[in-house]
Amino acid sequence: MWTKETKIQAEMQMANSTSVFAPGLTIKGDIEALSDIRIEGDVCGDVSTPKKIIIGISGKVEGDIKASEICVMGEVLGDLFIEGLARFTTEAKMRGKVYSEKIEIESGADMEVLLSKYKKYLSQLKEKQASIHASNPLISQRLFDKSLAKMEE
């Protein structure tokens, strides 16, 4: 009895903490969420969350993705900015750049990517923005700080 109740509560909590985009659903526009995201439909736009993203086998994203972790089983046409693990299963199809601290690619995944460490990318971005700011005093410090903070979110 206790086990069944605990299982139901866990399932309800998971349902409340994951945004699911079902097969057949098409979204045109950017998605920003505070929860985990599972995409089984089509998204034409950028996707961002501080948590995890799963692109299901029937899922397709045309746009950039920013998350703490990602598991791609479907198709992504865009760049990935992943703080932790980027995982690509056998069924995955990926075209773009992958900035991630860790990567796992299963045999059979269809990959056409450039790989780089996420932290290295952030440090290069900071250097580039500092260089632009130093060479152009008309750029306000506030604008510089805002764009840098957005990339570090």
C-alpha positions as CSV (number, residue, x, y, z in Angstrom):
1,M,0.0,0.0,0.0
2,W,2.7,2.5,1.0
3,T,4.7,1.7,-2.2
4,K,1.8,2.3,-4.5
5,E,1.0,5.6,-2.8
6,T,4.7,6.7,-3.0
7,K,4.8,5.7,-6.7
8,I,1.7,7.7,-7.5
9,Q,3.1,10.8,-5.7
10,A,6.4,10.4,-7.6
11,E,4.5,10.2,-10.9
12,M,2.5,13.3,-10.0
13,Q,5.6,15.2,-9.0
14,M,7.3,14.3,-12.3
15,A,4.3,15.3,-14.3
16,N,4.3,18.7,-12.5
17,S,8.0,19.3,-13.1
18,T,8.2,18.3,-16.8
19,S,6.9,20.3,-19.8
20,V,5.9,17.8,-22.5
21,F,5.4,18.7,-26.2
22,A,3.5,15.8,-27.7
23,P,3.9,14.2,-31.1
24,G,1.9,16.1,-33.7
25,L,2.3,19.4,-31.9
26,T,4.2,22.1,-33.8
27,I,5.5,25.2,-32.1
28,K,6.8,28.2,-34.0
29,G,8.6,30.5,-31.6
30,D,11.0,30.3,-28.7
31,I,10.4,28.2,-25.6
32,E,11.7,29.2,-22.1
33,A,10.9,27.0,-19.1
34,L,12.0,26.5,-15.5
35,S,11.1,22.8,-15.6
36,D,12.5,19.8,-17.4
37,I,11.3,19.7,-21.1
38,R,10.4,16.7,-23.2
39,I,9.9,17.3,-26.9
40,E,8.1,14.7,-29.1
41,G,6.7,17.2,-31.6
42,D,8.3,19.9,-33.8
43,V,9.8,23.1,-32.5
44,C,10.9,25.9,-34.8
45,G,12.7,28.3,-32.4
46,D,15.1,28.4,-29.5
47,V,14.6,26.2,-26.4
48,S,15.9,27.2,-23.0
49,T,15.7,25.8,-19.4
50,P,18.1,25.6,-16.5
51,K,17.2,22.0,-16.2
52,K,17.2,18.9,-18.5
53,I,15.8,18.5,-22.0
54,I,14.9,15.3,-23.8
55,I,14.3,15.3,-27.6
56,G,12.2,12.1,-28.1
57,I,12.5,9.9,-31.2
58,S,9.6,11.8,-32.9
59,G,10.9,15.2,-31.7
60,K,12.6,17.8,-33.9
61,V,14.0,21.1,-33.0
62,E,15.2,23.8,-35.5
63,G,16.9,26.3,-33.3
64,D,19.5,26.7,-30.5
65,I,19.1,24.8,-27.2
66,K,20.3,25.8,-23.8
67,A,20.1,23.5,-20.8
68,S,21.9,21.8,-18.0
69,E,21.7,18.4,-19.7
70,I,20.2,17.0,-22.9
71,C,19.4,13.6,-24.3
72,V,18.8,13.6,-28.1
73,M,16.9,10.7,-29.6
74,G,15.3,12.7,-32.4
75,E,16.6,15.5,-34.6
76,V,18.2,18.8,-33.8
77,L,19.3,21.5,-36.4
78,G,21.0,24.2,-34.4
79,D,23.6,24.8,-31.7
80,L,23.6,23.3,-28.2
81,F,24.8,25.1,-25.1
82,I,24.9,22.4,-22.4
83,E,26.5,22.9,-19.0
84,G,26.7,19.2,-18.2
85,L,26.1,16.0,-20.3
86,A,25.0,16.0,-23.9
87,R,23.9,12.5,-24.8
88,F,23.0,11.3,-28.3
89,T,21.4,7.9,-28.8
90,T,21.6,5.6,-31.9
91,E,18.5,7.3,-33.4
92,A,19.7,10.9,-32.9
93,K,20.4,13.2,-35.9
94,M,22.3,16.4,-35.0
95,R,23.5,19.3,-37.2
96,G,25.3,22.2,-35.6
97,K,27.7,23.1,-32.8
98,V,27.8,21.4,-29.4
99,Y,29.2,23.3,-26.4
100,S,29.1,20.8,-23.5
101,E,31.3,19.8,-20.6
102,K,30.6,16.1,-21.3
103,I,29.4,14.2,-24.3
104,E,28.1,10.7,-25.0
105,I,27.5,9.5,-28.6
106,E,26.0,6.1,-29.2
107,S,27.1,4.1,-32.2
108,G,24.8,4.8,-35.2
109,A,24.0,8.4,-34.2
110,D,24.0,10.7,-37.3
111,M,26.2,13.6,-36.3
112,E,27.5,16.6,-38.3
113,V,28.8,18.8,-35.5
114,L,31.7,20.9,-34.2
115,L,32.4,20.1,-30.5
116,S,33.8,22.4,-27.8
117,K,33.8,22.6,-24.0
118,Y,31.0,24.8,-22.6
119,K,33.3,26.6,-20.1
120,K,35.9,27.3,-22.7
121,Y,33.1,28.8,-24.9
122,L,32.0,31.0,-22.0
123,S,35.6,32.3,-21.3
124,Q,36.1,33.0,-25.0
125,L,32.8,34.9,-25.1
126,K,33.9,37.0,-22.1
127,E,37.2,37.8,-23.7
128,K,35.6,38.8,-26.9
129,Q,33.0,41.0,-25.2
130,A,35.8,42.6,-23.1
131,S,37.8,43.3,-26.2
132,I,34.8,44.9,-28.0
133,H,34.0,47.0,-24.9
134,A,37.7,48.1,-24.6
135,S,37.9,49.1,-28.2
136,N,34.6,51.0,-28.3
137,P,34.0,53.2,-25.2
138,L,30.5,54.0,-26.5
139,I,29.2,50.6,-25.5
140,S,27.8,50.9,-22.0
141,Q,29.0,48.7,-19.2
142,R,25.4,47.9,-18.3
143,L,24.7,46.5,-21.8
144,F,27.9,44.5,-21.6
145,D,27.1,43.0,-18.2
146,K,23.5,42.2,-19.3
147,S,24.6,40.3,-22.4
148,L,27.2,38.4,-20.4
149,A,24.7,37.5,-17.6
150,K,22.2,36.2,-20.2
151,M,24.8,33.8,-21.6
152,E,25.7,32.5,-18.1
153,E,22.1,31.9,-17.1
